Every structure is written in structure tokens, then in C-alpha cells.
Amino acid sequence: MSDNLLKIGTSAVLANNSLLNTTGNNIANINTPGYVRQRTEFEAQQFGLGVGRGTTERLVNEFTLKQMRRDTSNLAFASQFVNEANRVDALFSNPANSIATGMNDLFAQIQTANNDPTQLSNRQLIIGSAQSLVDRFDGMSNLILDQEKYVNQQLDIYVTETNNLITQIATYNKDIASYGNGATRPVPLDLLDKRDNAILKLSEMLEVTTLDADNGEKLVFMAGGQSLVVEQGDFQLLTLRGEPDPARKELQLQLNSKKSVLRDVNVKDIGGKLGAVVAFREEILDPTQRQLGQLALTIADSMNSQNKLGMTLNGDIGKNLFNLPSFEGLSFAGNSGSLSYQIEPGKSGQLPATDFMVTVTSATEVLVQAVDAKGNVIPGSEKTISGLNFSTDVTISEDDSPDQDLFGLEITLSSSSVVGDKFLLNPLNTAARRLDMATNRPEDIALASPVRGNAANTNLGNGQVEELTVSSTDTSPDPFLANAPYTVTYLGGDQFEITDSAATTVTATFTSNNYNEILKQAGIADDLGFDFNISGQPKPGDSFTLEFNRDGFNDNRNGLAFADLQNSSTMRRSADSTSGAATNKYSFNQSYATMVGSIGERTRQARTSEEANAAILEQTTQWYESLSGVSLDEEAANLVRFQQSYAAASKIISTSQTIFDTLLQAVR
């Protein structure tokens, strides 16, 4: 009997000692990051002979752990996105940086000059405001460029941290697998804690999922299914120079044990801090830079076009006020040819805020497509240009497009281009900071119209020349107004005879007395580059003269057209050619307001998402800690209980000793 009591007492002491060790270990590691509460459980020996084998295990709910990883990724994504977006939002919410203020100031100076077009100082204010606007575009574009460079730097840093965590997890896997699954060599629980903690930290960098391998390893995957940690190996993230844009860092996976094994990364499913940086670039930085470039090019081109329709203070036809940049297409690997392009003068209104892809599809055909921030083709934007001959350099423009719409681009492909060559066109990425003034002379502001119309003093009717509009001063091969003056004589019967200085005569015939667009009716408006209406009721024989507006310094008709540009719908919203023309246009201020509003709205959404995800993670963490976290109150109670059990077990041994001594004395 004493022998059995000794066995029972000894096993009880050892068991309670293990329980005390486990409890003490829990208390000691209460502040250890990643530590999971442990519990030791025992089996009863057969035939009531004490405590059997004990097992110490971690108290962890795998479902809760996976949920916490997911919520950690979501909060890391939202927080990182907010941090990035706040910087851009602050830039555009600062009135000192406002492009809208610069635009409004420019058009206010134009209005002032229109009030007294003879004053040189008023025109100088236009030049100064235009230069200030150019500087604002340059400054804001460079600030966005700085953010793009910062994104590249962050990608490098976060990729390094991610790779270190992936390597740690793979190392822990190998160590854990080396212990096997047998009872003779149990896996040290601290290795499991360290591995889970490393996976949790990895989930901050990107969203991950896990699978348990048979040998005890934990296989880790990205949310999109790409492998990060595989059995006996791991992949490493790489930041690579973009294809075809070398200034844009992209991500790729490479197998450590075999460098030739590469995997593309689905950026849409990255998640975490890495995903937030990429999403910030695609959703805020890229669109903002493109919209800035679109706005800068459209303002400059529109003002150039309008200035060329007017007459300067020196009495000359106006020239460009801004220099528009030309661009080089970005070539993909394996290209044979090269590509250059520019915005076709006067066609900036056809330019959407997108990038473009140009592909040589056959020896006589080129495909032009607008693409979004992710490189996806925008439906309805495809333009197929046929009938080309690459024996020499090929230039295509809107006239070559089946629908007379090539997004305002004039593209030149080299004669060395072959089938399969592909080019990325991203003119708007640099346009805002490459814009500059073509003149600093206030005399070059063309406020006057170059054409004036007068009714003859001998006219008997009350007809007058009205709505005289200039559509083009580039009337090559003949110079503008080369055959002026033009004499328009009313013949009666709703007919007008137009005679130029070379005695060339054409007739305009109307079906009513609504005499609008006289030259168009005569079929010569496009050739002459201007047109006009006759108001009132002329009498047969009445004549009107259209001539160059010599010495018309006090004329502000073209200046009024300049002022109208501010509220005109001159900018293109979408690259989709099937969109309605009326709904696919908006003004300069509407464009800028849309851009700033989009930044603010996206930032506000991110802040809301951050608050929501923080609350969700807090709830999940509490759920996880309720099982896996160490509670001092609970462990203190266990410590007292196990101490009492230990003391009681010691009494069993003491009792066994007493009985044994009594037996010895009885047989002496």
C-alpha cells in the first residue's frame, strides 16, 4: 500500500510542479510580444495509480488568429493609405497652391485688358498672370512627382521588411519540421509563437492566407494566391524597374532556391502597407498628375489657338503664347522601332486624362487605345488606323482615324517599326511641368479681331455686319486675308454676291431673310477662315466691306473670346468615343474642382475606413486575447490552487513514508 501511495504522491508532485512551471511561465511572459498562453493537461494512470503523462499546449483558436491577421492587413492598408493621401490632400487644400486661383487671376486680367485694350500695362498683367499659372502647374506637378519618388522609396523599404519576415517564417518552418511530429521530440512552443508572430507582422505588410503542411510547416500565400512560403523554401519580393516606364517601380516574386522562377504580382490583391502604397499611386497620384497635365495642356493650347485668331497690338496676326512640349513613346522590350508624338495644335479638347497604348498590328495597320491606371483598355476607345506604309516614317492624326478622333494626338512612328511593336504614351505625366511661355511681350496678346466689316454709307437698307467670327488664320497656301478686301453686295431675292480684290466672285443664296453665315452659304468659309451674319433688312444694291482690321487697337472682340474660354466646355471627360459630346465636356474650373474633390473624397473615405477597421481589429484582438492572452488574475488563482495541490501531494509522500516506517518497526 505504501508503495502505491509513494507512486501516486510522486506523480502528483511532479504533475503539480509542471502546472506551477506552466503558470509561472505564463506570468513571466505576460509582456512578451507574440506569446500565447500555455496550458498543461494530464491523463489519469490506470488502476488509480496516480497521474499519467502530461502535455503542454498553446491556447490558440486558429480561426480567430486568421481573422486577426486579416483585420491587421485591413487596418494597415487603411492607415497607410490615409497617411499617403493626407499629404496630397493638404497640398491641394492649401489656397497658396490653388490652380483655380491662378486661372481665375489670369482671366480677371484678361477682363481688365478688355476694358481698355490700348493700355500696354493691362496686357503686361496678362503675361504676368500666365507666367504665374505656368509656375503653379510646374510646382504642383513637381510636388506630385516628389510623392511618386517617395512611393518608390517606400516600396523598396517595405519589400525589404517583407522579405525579412518571409525568410524568418521559412527558417522557423525548417526548425519546426526538424523536430518531427512524434511525442519523443515535441516542437518547442516558443517556435510556434515566433512563427505566428512573424506571420502576423507579415500581414501588416500584405494580406496573407496560410495552410498547414503535414510536416508541421505553415505555408503562406498572398491573397491573390501567389506563394510566399512553400515547403522547404520561400519566394522573395522584388522591386523592379517598370516596363516600359523605368521610373515606376513594380513588384515581382522570385523563388529563392531557383532564381529563374519568377511570378507576377496581382497588385489588386496585395493589401497591407504594400497594397496601400500601390493603391495610393494608382488611385490618387497617377490620376492627379494626369488631370494636372490635361488641364495645363488644354489651357495652353486653347489660349494659343485663340491668340492666333486675333490681332496683336503691333497689328500682326497673333502667335503662340505657350510652348507645348513634344514627347517620346515608351518602348516595350523587344521593340524595333521608335515613336514620338505631340498634341496636335488646336486639338487639346479631344485629349482625355488617360495614358495610351499604340501597337503595330500589321504592316499597314496601327491600333491606338486609351488605358486606365492599371493598364486596362478603356472600352470604346479603340482606334484602328489602316492603309499605312512603313517604308518611311509614318505620321498619323485625327484625319487618319475612322471617327476623326485620335485624342488630339499627332503620332510619328519610325520606318523601322515592325509588327508587334508596342509603345506606351503618357504625355500627361510630365506635361504640367514642361509647359513654358512662348513670349513675354505684352504686345503679343491679340485682343483685337483681325477682320472688320462695314456697311457702305450709301446703303438704303438697315443691314449690318454682325457676329463676325474668325475660325482660322492659317489658310495655307494663301495667307489669311490675302485677297481682302471682300465686297458683299445684296442682289435682292435673298442673294449676295461676294467679290475679292482679285475680282473673283461667288454667290450666297438663302431660302429666307435669315442671313447667317454668309461665307459658309457661299461655300468659302473654310477657305477664308472667317464668317459673318447680315442683320436687319438690306436693299438691293447695298454693299458691305470685309477687310483687315488695320489700326484697330481699341478692338477687344478676340479678347472677349479669350474671356469666354474660362466657362467654355473645352475639356474632355472620358476617352470613350461613344459618350455623348455634350456630356463628355467640361470647363477648366469644373475639371480642377473635380480633381480636388476626388482627392478629398477618396481621403475622407480612407479615414472612415481606418476608423472602422481599427474598431474591428480591436474587437478581434479582444476575442483572440480572451483565449490566448495571459490574465494575471486567472494565473494568480491557478498559482494558489496548484501550490495547494503540490502541498497536498507532498502529504501523500509523507504519509507513505510514515506507513513504511511503521511496517519496518512492526517486523523488528
C-alpha positions in Angstrom: 0.0 0.0 0.0 2.8 2.4 0.9 4.4 1.6 -2.5 1.3 2.7 -4.3 1.0 5.8 -2.2 4.6 6.7 -3.0 3.9 6.3 -6.7 0.7 8.3 -6.5 2.3 11.1 -4.4 5.4 11.3 -6.6 3.4 11.6 -9.8 1.2 14.2 -8.2 4.1 16.2 -7.0 5.7 16.1 -10.5 2.4 16.9 -12.2 1.7 19.9 -9.9 5.3 21.0 -10.3 4.7 21.1 -14.1 1.5 23.0 -13.6 3.3 25.5 -11.4 6.0 25.8 -14.1 3.4 26.4 -16.8 1.7 29.0 -14.7 4.9 30.7 -13.8 5.9 30.8 -17.5 2.7 32.4 -18.4 3.1 35.1 -15.7 6.8 35.7 -16.7 5.8 36.2 -20.4 2.8 38.4 -19.9 4.6 41.3 -21.7 6.4 39.1 -24.3 5.2 40.1 -27.8 3.5 37.2 -29.6 3.4 34.9 -26.5 0.5 32.6 -26.4 -0.9 31.4 -23.1 0.0 27.7 -22.3 -1.9 25.0 -20.5 -0.7 21.7 -19.2 -3.1 18.8 -19.1 -2.6 15.3 -17.6 -4.1 11.8 -18.0 -5.0 9.6 -15.1 -3.0 6.4 -14.7 -4.8 3.1 -15.0 -5.9 1.3 -11.8 -5.8 4.5 -9.8 -2.0 4.7 -9.6 -1.6 8.5 -9.9 -1.2 11.0 -12.7 -0.2 9.9 -16.2 1.6 11.7 -19.0 1.1 15.4 -19.2 1.0 17.6 -22.4 1.7 21.3 -22.5 -0.1 23.1 -25.4 -0.8 26.6 -26.6 -4.2 28.0 -26.2 -5.0 29.4 -29.6 -8.0 29.5 -31.8 -6.8 29.2 -35.4 -9.9 30.8 -36.8 -9.6 33.8 -34.6 -5.9 34.1 -35.4 -6.6 34.1 -39.1 -9.3 36.7 -38.6 -6.9 38.9 -36.6 -4.3 38.6 -39.5 -6.9 39.7 -42.0 -8.1 42.6 -39.8 -4.5 43.6 -39.2 -4.0 43.8 -43.0 -7.1 45.8 -43.5 -6.1 48.4 -40.8 -2.6 48.6 -42.1 -3.9 49.3 -45.6 -6.3 51.9 -44.4 -3.8 53.7 -42.1 -1.0 53.7 -44.7 -3.4 55.0 -47.4 -4.6 57.8 -45.1 -1.0 58.8 -44.3 -0.2 59.0 -48.0 -3.5 60.6 -49.1 -3.3 63.3 -46.3 -0.1 64.7 -47.8 -1.7 65.2 -51.3 -5.0 66.4 -49.7 -3.0 69.0 -47.8 -1.2 70.2 -50.9 -4.4 70.8 -52.9 -6.4 72.2 -50.0 -3.8 74.9 -49.4 -5.0 78.1 -51.2 -1.4 79.1 -51.9 -1.1 76.2 -54.2 -4.5 76.5 -55.9 -4.5 76.2 -59.7 -8.1 77.6 -59.7 -6.8 80.8 -58.1 -4.2 81.1 -60.8 -6.7 80.5 -63.6 -9.2 83.0 -62.1 -6.5 85.6 -61.8 -5.5 85.1 -65.4 -9.0 85.6 -66.7 -9.6 88.5 -64.4 -6.6 90.2 -66.0 -8.0 89.5 -69.5 -11.2 91.1 -68.5 -9.3 94.2 -67.3 -7.4 94.4 -70.5 -10.6 94.1 -72.5 -11.9 97.2 -70.7 -9.0 99.2 -72.2 -7.1 97.2 -74.8 -4.9 100.1 -75.8 -3.1 100.1 -72.4 0.1 98.1 -72.6 0.2 97.7 -68.8 -3.0 95.8 -68.9 -1.5 93.3 -71.4 1.6 93.0 -69.2 -0.6 91.9 -66.3 -1.9 89.0 -68.6 1.7 88.0 -69.3 2.5 88.0 -65.6 -0.6 86.0 -64.6 0.1 83.5 -67.4 3.6 83.0 -66.1 2.4 82.7 -62.6 -0.1 80.0 -63.7 2.7 78.1 -65.5 4.8 78.3 -62.3 1.9 76.9 -60.3 1.4 74.0 -62.7 5.2 73.3 -62.5 5.2 73.5 -58.7 2.2 71.2 -58.2 3.4 68.7 -60.8 6.8 68.6 -59.1 5.2 68.1 -55.7 3.3 65.1 -57.1 6.5 63.8 -58.7 8.1 64.0 -55.3 5.3 61.9 -53.9 5.9 59.4 -56.7 9.6 59.2 -55.9 8.7 58.7 -52.2 6.3 55.8 -53.2 9.2 54.1 -55.0 11.4 54.5 -51.9 8.6 53.1 -49.6 8.2 50.2 -51.9 11.9 49.4 -51.6 11.8 49.7 -47.8 8.6 47.7 -47.3 9.8 45.0 -49.7 12.9 44.6 -47.7 10.9 44.3 -44.5 8.6 41.8 -46.1 11.4 39.7 -47.4 13.0 39.6 -43.9 9.7 38.3 -42.5 9.3 35.8 -45.2 12.8 34.5 -44.5 12.1 34.3 -40.8 8.9 32.3 -41.4 10.7 29.9 -43.7 13.5 29.4 -41.1 11.0 28.8 -38.3 9.3 26.2 -40.6 12.6 24.3 -41.1 13.3 24.4 -37.4 9.8 23.1 -36.6 9.9 20.5 -39.3 13.2 19.2 -38.0 11.5 18.1 -34.7 9.0 16.0 -36.5 5.5 15.2 -35.2 6.4 12.5 -32.7 5.8 12.6 -28.9 9.5 11.9 -28.3 10.6 15.3 -29.8 7.8 17.8 -29.2 8.1 21.1 -31.0 9.2 23.9 -28.7 6.1 26.1 -28.2 8.2 29.3 -28.4 9.0 28.5 -32.1 5.3 28.3 -32.8 4.8 31.6 -31.1 7.6 33.2 -33.0 6.3 31.9 -36.3 2.7 33.1 -35.7 4.1 36.5 -34.6 6.2 36.7 -37.8 3.1 35.9 -39.9 1.1 38.5 -38.0 3.8 41.1 -38.7 3.8 40.0 -42.4 0.1 40.5 -42.5 0.8 44.2 -41.8 2.8 44.4 -45.0 0.4 42.5 -47.2 -2.7 40.3 -46.8 -1.8 36.7 -46.4 -3.5 33.3 -46.1 -2.0 30.1 -44.6 -2.2 26.3 -44.9 -0.8 23.7 -42.6 1.6 21.2 -44.2 1.8 17.6 -43.0 5.3 18.1 -41.6 4.3 20.9 -39.4 5.3 23.8 -41.7 3.0 26.7 -42.3 2.6 27.6 -46.0 1.9 31.3 -46.6 0.2 32.8 -49.7 -0.8 36.2 -50.8 -4.5 37.0 -51.0 -4.4 36.5 -54.8 -2.9 33.0 -54.4 0.8 33.7 -55.1 3.1 31.7 -52.9 5.3 33.3 -50.4 6.4 30.4 -48.2 6.4 26.9 -49.6 7.6 23.6 -48.2 11.4 23.8 -47.6 11.6 27.2 -49.5 10.3 30.7 -50.0 9.8 33.4 -52.5 11.3 36.9 -52.3 9.5 40.1 -53.4 11.5 42.2 -55.8 11.0 45.8 -56.8 11.9 46.2 -60.4 12.1 49.0 -62.9 8.8 49.3 -64.6 8.1 48.0 -68.0 8.1 50.1 -70.1 8.4 53.1 -67.7 11.7 52.7 -65.8 10.8 55.4 -63.3 7.8 53.4 -62.0 8.7 50.6 -59.5 6.8 47.3 -60.0 6.6 44.1 -57.9 7.5 40.6 -58.8 8.2 37.3 -56.9 11.3 35.2 -57.2 11.9 31.7 -55.8 15.0 31.8 -53.5 16.2 28.4 -54.3 15.8 28.9 -58.1 16.2 32.5 -59.2 14.9 31.8 -62.7 11.4 31.1 -61.3 9.5 34.4 -61.4 5.9 35.2 -60.6 3.9 38.3 -61.4 2.1 40.0 -58.5 -1.5 40.9 -58.8 -1.4 44.4 -57.4 -5.1 44.5 -56.8 -4.9 41.8 -54.1 -1.8 42.9 -52.2 -3.4 44.5 -49.2 -1.5 45.7 -46.2 1.0 48.6 -46.3 2.4 47.5 -49.7 -1.0 47.4 -51.2 -1.9 50.8 -49.8 1.2 52.4 -51.3 0.4 50.8 -54.7 -3.3 51.7 -54.4 -2.4 55.3 -53.4 -0.3 55.6 -56.5 -3.0 54.2 -58.8 -6.0 55.9 -57.3 -4.6 59.4 -56.3 -1.1 60.1 -57.6 -1.5 58.9 -61.2 -5.0 60.4 -61.8 -4.0 63.7 -60.2 -0.8 64.0 -62.3 -2.7 63.2 -65.5 -5.5 65.6 -64.7 -3.0 68.4 -64.0 -1.3 67.7 -67.3 -4.6 67.6 -69.2 -5.6 70.9 -67.6 -2.3 72.6 -68.4 -2.2 71.4 -72.0 -5.8 72.3 -72.7 -5.5 75.8 -71.2 -2.2 76.5 -73.1 -3.5 75.1 -76.4 -6.8 76.8 -76.1 -5.2 80.2 -75.5 -2.7 79.6 -78.3 -5.5 78.8 -80.7 -7.5 81.9 -79.6 -4.5 84.2 -79.8 -3.8 83.1 -83.3 -7.3 84.1 -84.3 -6.7 87.7 -83.2 -4.5 90.7 -84.0 -1.7 92.0 -81.7 -1.0 95.5 -80.6 1.5 95.7 -83.4 -1.1 94.9 -86.0 0.1 91.4 -86.7 -1.8 88.1 -86.6 -1.3 86.5 -83.1 1.2 83.7 -82.4 1.5 81.1 -79.7 1.6 82.3 -76.1 2.8 79.0 -74.7 5.2 76.4 -75.9 3.6 72.9 -75.9 6.1 70.0 -75.2 6.7 67.1 -77.6 7.1 63.6 -76.2 8.7 60.2 -76.8 6.8 57.0 -76.6 8.0 54.5 -74.0 9.1 51.3 -75.8 8.4 47.8 -74.5 11.2 45.2 -74.5 11.8 43.7 -78.0 10.6 46.8 -79.9 12.4 47.5 -83.2 11.0 51.0 -83.9 10.6 54.2 -82.0 7.7 56.7 -81.6 7.4 60.4 -81.0 4.2 62.4 -80.6 2.7 65.8 -79.7 -0.6 67.4 -79.1 -2.0 68.5 -82.4 -2.4 72.3 -82.2 -6.0 73.2 -81.5 -7.0 69.7 -80.6 -6.3 69.6 -76.9 -10.1 69.4 -76.3 -10.0 65.8 -77.6 -7.4 64.8 -75.0 -8.8 62.7 -72.1 -6.9 62.3 -68.8 -5.5 58.8 -69.6 -2.5 57.1 -71.0 -2.4 55.5 -74.4 -1.1 52.3 -76.0 0.0 52.1 -79.6 0.5 48.7 -81.2 1.7 47.9 -84.7 -0.8 45.2 -85.6 0.2 44.6 -89.2 2.4 46.0 -92.0 -0.3 48.5 -92.8 -2.2 49.0 -89.5 -1.8 50.5 -86.1 -4.0 50.2 -83.1 -4.4 53.2 -80.7 -6.1 52.6 -77.3 -6.7 54.6 -74.2 -5.7 52.8 -71.0 -6.5 53.3 -67.3 -4.2 53.5 -64.4 -4.0 49.7 -64.2 -3.1 49.4 -67.9 -6.6 48.1 -68.9 -8.0 49.2 -72.2 -10.9 51.7 -71.8 -13.9 50.2 -73.6 -15.0 52.3 -76.6 -11.6 53.9 -77.0 -10.0 51.6 -79.7 -8.9 53.3 -82.9 -7.6 51.3 -85.8 -5.5 53.2 -88.4 -5.2 51.4 -91.7 -3.6 51.9 -95.1 -0.1 52.8 -93.7 3.3 52.2 -95.4 6.3 51.9 -93.1 8.8 52.3 -96.0 9.3 55.8 -94.4 8.4 57.3 -91.1 4.6 57.3 -90.6 2.6 60.2 -89.1 -1.0 59.7 -88.1 -3.5 62.3 -86.7 -7.3 62.7 -86.4 -7.7 62.8 -90.1 -6.5 59.2 -90.3 -8.9 57.9 -87.6 -12.2 56.4 -88.9 -14.2 58.6 -86.5 -11.9 61.7 -86.9 -10.9 61.3 -83.2 -7.3 60.4 -82.2 -7.5 62.0 -78.8 -5.8 65.2 -80.1 -2.5 63.2 -80.7 -0.2 63.5 -83.7 1.9 60.4 -83.7 5.0 59.6 -85.7 6.3 56.0 -85.9 9.8 55.3 -87.3 10.2 53.3 -90.5 12.0 50.6 -88.5 8.7 49.7 -86.7 7.6 46.1 -87.2 4.5 44.1 -86.4 4.3 43.6 -82.6 6.0 46.8 -81.6 4.2 48.3 -78.7 4.5 51.8 -77.1 3.1 53.5 -74.0 2.2 57.1 -74.4 1.9 59.0 -71.1 2.1 62.7 -72.2 0.1 64.0 -69.1 2.7 62.7 -66.6 5.1 65.4 -67.4 3.1 68.0 -69.4 2.3 70.3 -66.4 5.9 70.8 -65.5 7.2 71.1 -69.1 4.9 73.9 -70.1 6.6 77.3 -70.6 5.8 80.7 -72.1 6.5 81.3 -75.8 6.6 85.1 -75.3 7.0 87.7 -72.6 6.0 90.6 -74.8 2.7 92.2 -73.8 2.2 93.5 -77.4 1.8 89.8 -78.5 -1.5 89.5 -76.7 -4.0 89.5 -79.6 -7.1 91.2 -78.1 -8.4 92.6 -81.4 -10.1 90.7 -84.2 -8.1 90.8 -87.5 -11.2 91.3 -89.6 -13.8 94.1 -89.5 -16.9 94.6 -91.5 -18.5 97.9 -92.6 -21.7 98.8 -94.3 -21.4 101.3 -97.2 -22.6 104.9 -96.4 -24.7 104.8 -99.5 -26.8 101.8 -98.4 -30.5 102.3 -98.4 -31.4 99.4 -96.1 -30.5 98.9 -92.4 -28.4 95.8 -92.9 -25.3 95.5 -90.7 -22.4 93.1 -90.4 -22.8 91.1 -87.2 -21.3 88.0 -85.5 -18.0 88.3 -87.3 -16.1 85.2 -86.2 -12.6 84.0 -87.2 -12.2 80.3 -87.3 -8.6 80.1 -88.7 -5.8 82.4 -89.7 -3.8 79.5 -91.1 -5.4 79.4 -94.5 -2.4 77.9 -96.3 -1.4 78.0 -99.2 -2.9 81.5 -99.2 -2.1 83.9 -96.3 -5.0 85.0 -94.2 -7.0 87.8 -95.9 -4.6 87.7 -98.9 -7.4 88.7 -101.2 -9.1 91.3 -99.0 -11.0 93.5 -99.0 -14.1 91.4 -99.8 -17.1 93.3 -101.1 -20.5 91.7 -100.3 -23.4 93.1 -102.4 -27.1 92.3 -101.8 -28.6 91.4 -105.2 -32.2 91.0 -103.9 -34.1 87.8 -103.8 -32.1 86.6 -100.8 -28.9 86.5 -102.8 -25.5 88.0 -102.0 -22.5 88.4 -104.3 -19.0 88.2 -102.7 -16.1 89.7 -104.7 -12.5 89.7 -103.6 -9.7 92.0 -104.6 -8.8 89.7 -107.5 -12.3 90.1 -108.9 -13.3 86.5 -108.0 -17.0 86.3 -107.5 -19.2 83.8 -105.7 -22.8 83.9 -104.7 -24.6 83.0 -101.5 -28.3 82.2 -101.9 -30.7 81.9 -98.9 -34.2 80.5 -98.7 -35.3 83.1 -96.2 -34.2 86.5 -94.9 -32.2 84.9 -92.1 -28.8 85.8 -93.5 -26.5 83.9 -91.1 -23.0 82.5 -92.1 -22.8 84.2 -95.4 -19.5 82.7 -96.5 -20.5 79.2 -95.4 -23.6 79.5 -97.5 -21.3 80.6 -100.4 -19.0 77.6 -99.7 -15.9 79.6 -99.0 -15.9 80.0 -95.2 -13.3 77.2 -94.6 -11.0 78.6 -97.3 -11.2 82.2 -96.0 -11.1 81.3 -92.2 -13.9 83.6 -91.1 -17.6 84.2 -91.5 -20.3 86.7 -90.5 -24.0 87.4 -90.5 -26.0 90.2 -92.0 -28.7 91.5 -89.7 -31.6 93.8 -90.5 -33.0 94.1 -94.0 -30.7 95.2 -96.8 -31.9 96.7 -100.0 -30.8 95.5 -103.4 -27.5 97.2 -104.3 -26.5 97.6 -100.7 -22.8 96.6 -100.1 -20.6 95.6 -97.2 -16.9 95.5 -96.9 -14.8 92.9 -95.1 -11.2 93.9 -94.6 -8.1 93.6 -92.4 -8.7 95.4 -89.1 -5.8 97.8 -89.6 -5.1 100.1 -86.6 -7.9 98.5 -84.7 -6.1 98.8 -81.4 -9.2 99.6 -79.4 -10.9 96.4 -80.6 -11.4 93.7 -77.9 -13.5 91.2 -79.8 -10.9 88.5 -79.7 -10.3 89.4 -76.0 -13.9 88.7 -75.3 -13.5 85.3 -76.9 -10.4 84.8 -74.6 -12.6 85.6 -71.6 -15.3 83.1 -72.8 -12.7 80.3 -72.6 -13.0 80.3 -68.8 -16.5 78.9 -68.7 -16.5 77.1 -72.1 -16.7 73.3 -72.1 -13.3 72.7 -73.6 -12.0 69.6 -71.7 -12.8 66.0 -72.4 -14.1 63.8 -69.5 -13.8 60.3 -70.9 -11.8 58.5 -73.6 -14.9 56.6 -74.6 -15.8 57.8 -78.1 -19.4 56.6 -77.7 -20.0 59.1 -74.9 -22.3 61.9 -75.8 -20.4 65.0 -76.9 -22.4 67.3 -74.6 -21.9 65.2 -71.5 -18.3 64.4 -72.3 -17.0 68.0 -71.9 -16.5 70.3 -69.0 -14.8 73.6 -68.2 -11.3 74.4 -66.8 -12.7 75.2 -63.3 -15.0 72.2 -63.4 -12.1 69.9 -64.3 -10.0 71.3 -61.4 -12.8 71.1 -59.0 -13.5 67.5 -60.0 -9.8 66.7 -59.4 -9.6 68.3 -56.0 -13.0 66.9 -55.0 -11.9 63.4 -56.0 -8.8 63.7 -53.8 -10.8 65.0 -50.8 -13.5 62.4 -51.2 -11.0 59.5 -51.5 -9.1 60.7 -48.5 -12.3 61.1 -46.5 -13.3 57.5 -47.4 -9.9 56.3 -46.3 -10.3 58.0 -42.9 -13.7 56.4 -42.4 -12.3 53.1 -43.4 -9.4 53.5 -41.0 -11.7 54.2 -38.1 -14.0 51.2 -38.9 -11.1 48.8 -39.3 -9.4 50.0 -36.1 -12.7 49.2 -34.3 -12.9 45.8 -35.9 -9.3 44.9 -35.1 -9.8 45.9 -31.5 -12.8 43.6 -31.2 -11.0 40.7 -32.9 -7.9 41.3 -30.7 -10.0 41.1 -27.6 -11.6 37.9 -28.9 -8.2 36.5 -29.5 -6.8 37.6 -26.2 -9.7 36.1 -24.3 -8.3 32.7 -25.1 -4.6 33.2 -26.0 -3.8 36.2 -23.7 -2.4 35.9 -20.2 -4.7 37.0 -17.4 -2.9 37.8 -14.2 -6.0 37.3 -12.1 -6.6 33.8 -13.6 -2.9 32.8 -13.4 -2.7 34.1 -9.7 -5.7 31.9 -8.8 -4.1 28.9 -10.6 -0.8 29.6 -8.8 -2.6 29.3 -5.4 -4.6 26.2 -6.5 -1.6 24.4 -7.9 0.5 25.3 -4.8 -2.1 23.8 -2.6 -2.3 20.7 -4.8 1.5 20.5 -4.6 1.4 20.6 -0.8 -1.3 18.0 -0.7 0.7 15.7 -3.0 3.7 16.2 -0.7 1.5 15.0 2.2 0.8 11.8 0.3 4.5 11.1 0.1 4.9 11.9 3.8 2.0 9.6 4.7 3.6 6.9 2.5 6.8 7.3 4.4 5.1 7.1 7.8 3.3 3.8 6.8 6.6 2.4 5.5 8.4 3.3 8.8 5.6 1.7 10.8 5.8 -1.5 8.8 9.6 -1.6 9.4 9.2 -1.2 13.2 6.5 -3.9 13.2 8.8 -6.6 11.9 11.8 -5.8 14.1 
